[in-house]
């Protein structure tokens, strides 16, 4: 007969309460990743819309051919940057340094582009600038967690 591992007056259950699982992902990186993915998703949707509009505007006589090509080119660039942002957001969520580097490079390019648009009077660029600034601050706060 096997001997019990506990005495007659000792409990049969563990006496220490296990601590709840702590996520290795800091909240700043999680929020930055979700925000960066949201910006990327909006860029992909906008890029697809611009490519479609460019294709439709090519049927306009005289300027339509050139205008359609230009709008489609902008749409392809927006689509590509959106995909890169989504990939960077995935890497950030996975706590990879390359996700932080992609985020920083894309934010720098976004600052340059949106700064120029802001100077031209496009005040909607301030929304993207504010979102990129938030991602920049959040990535900087959680940078040490990236590996």
N, C-alpha and C positions, 0 to 999 in steps of 0.2 A: 504494500500500500504506500502511495506517495505521501510524503509529509507536506503539509501546507506551508506556504512561504510566509504566512502571517500568523500571528498568535491568535488566541481565542477572542481577545478584546481589541484587536487592531482591525481597522476597516479594510474591506476588500477592494476598495477603489483608490485611485491615486489621490494623495492628499494635496498636491499642488495643482492649481488651476492653470491650464495651459494658456499662454498669452495669445491673443488673436493674431492671425497672420498679418504681418506688416508688409505692405507693398514695397518692393525695392525702387519703384518709380516715384520720384518726388512729384508733388502736386504741380509744381511750376512746369516741369517737363510734360506732364500729362495734359495740362491746359494748353501749353504751347503747341503740342502735337495736334490736338483737336482743332485749335484755331488755325494752324497752318494748313491742315487738311481741308478745313472749310474754305479757306481762301483759294486753295488749289482746285477744289471742286467747282467753286464759282468761276474760276478762270477757265476750266475745261468747258463748262456750260456756255460761257461767253464766247470761247473760241469756236465751238461748234456752231453757235448762232451766227457769228461773223462769217464763217466759211459759207454757211447757207445763204446769208444775205449777199455775200460777194458773188455767189453763183447766180442768184436771182437778178442782181443788178447788172450783170453783163448783158442782159437783153435790152437794156436802155440804149437807144440810138446815140451815137457820137461818143459821149464820155463814158458810157456804161462799161465798155470793154476795159478801159484803164482803171476806172473806179472799182469795178468788180475784182480785178486782179489785186489792187491795193488793199481792199477790204479783206479779201481772202488771205492775203499775206499776213495781215495783222491777226486774223483769226487763227492761222496756223501757229504763229508765234505765241499767242495767248494759250492755245491748246498745249503746245510743248512746255511752256512754263508751268501750266497747271499740272501736267503729268509729273514734272520734276518736283514740284511742291508736294504732290501726293506721295511720291517716293520718299522725299525728305521727311515728311510727317510720319510715314511708316518707320523709317530708321530712327527718328526721334522717339517714337513710342517704344521701340526696341532698345532704347538707351545706347545707340551707336553714335560715336563721335562724328562719323560722316554725315549723319542726319543733322547735327548741329552745324557742320560746315556748309552743307547745302542750304540750310535755313539762313545762315549769315550771308552767303553769297547772293541768294535770291532776294533777301531783304535789301542788301546794298544796291542791287540792280533796280529794285522796286523804288527805293528812295530816289535814285537818279531819274527814273522815268516819271514817277508821280510828282517829283519836285518840278520837273519841266512842265508837266501838265498843269500844275498849280500856278506856275508863273504865267501860263497862257490863259488862265481864268477858269480852268476846270476845277471847281470846288468839290466835286464828288471824289476827287483824288485824295482828299483829306481823310475819307473813311478808310481807304486802303493804307494810307500812311499811318493812321492811328492803329490799325490792326497789326501792321508790320512792326510798329514800335512796341506794341504789347508783346508780340512774339519774341522780339529781340531782347527785351528785358527779362521775360520768363526763361528764355534759353540761357541768358547770362547768369541768372540766379541758380539754375540747376545744372550748370556746365560740369561741375565736379562729379555728378552721377553718371555722366556719359562715359562709356568705355570703348 
